[in-house]
Amino acid sequence: MTLPLETWDDRWSSVHEAAHAVVARYFGLTVELATMDYVCIAHRPYSAPDCDNSIERLIVNAAGDAATTCFLNWTGTDSGDNQLSRNRLRHLGAGYFRRRRLMREAREAALCRVRSLKVEIYAVADALRERRVLSQVQVDAIIRHCASSR
C-alpha cells in the first residue's frame, strides 16, 4: 500500500507532539490524549520554579521544539510552549535571569532526552500521522514495541 506524500506541517506537527507525549511518559506523566495539534498531559503539582515537578514540566514542554530542531533541523521562531513555560515561571516568582537559566537548562535536558528516545518519538509520530489521535494506552504500546525491538 502506498501512502500519500505527507505535508511538511504533518511531519513537523507529528514529531513535535510525539516528543511531548514520549518524554511525558518517560517521566511517568499521564498522557490523556495525543493529537496532531496538542497533547493533554496531567502534570504533577509544583510549588517553586525549580522544584523537581516544575523542572520535569519544563523539559516536557521543551521536548517538542527540541525534537523538531534535532530531527528536522527546524530553527523557527519561539513557540507557544516556551511562552507557557515563561508565564508559569513568572507566576511562580522566577525573575528574568532565573527564567532564562531554567528555560536553557530544560532545553538542554530535553535535547538529550529526545535524542535518547528518537526511535520511540518517530514511531509515535508515524502513528499520529496515520491515526491523528492516540490514547495513552496506544502511546505506551508503541513505546513497549520499540523497547522490545532493541
NORVENNOR-V594040 format. One line per field, one symbol per residue. phi: phi as a letter, one per 40 degrees, with the letter a starting at -180 (. if undefined). burial: + if it has 16 or more other C-alpha atoms within 10 Angstrom, else -. Layout:
# NORVENNOR-V594040
phi = ???
burial = ???
This chain:
# NORVENNOR-V594040
phi = .bcccccddccccccdcccdcccccdcgccbcabbcbabcbccccbbadbcdcccdcccccccccccccccbfcbccdcccccdccccccccgccdccdcccccccccccdcccccbdccccccccccccbgabccdccccccccccccc
burial = ---------++++++++++++++++---+-+-++++-++-+-+----+++--+++++++++++++++++++---------++--++-++----+----+--++-+++-+++-++--++-++++++++++---++-+--++-++--+----
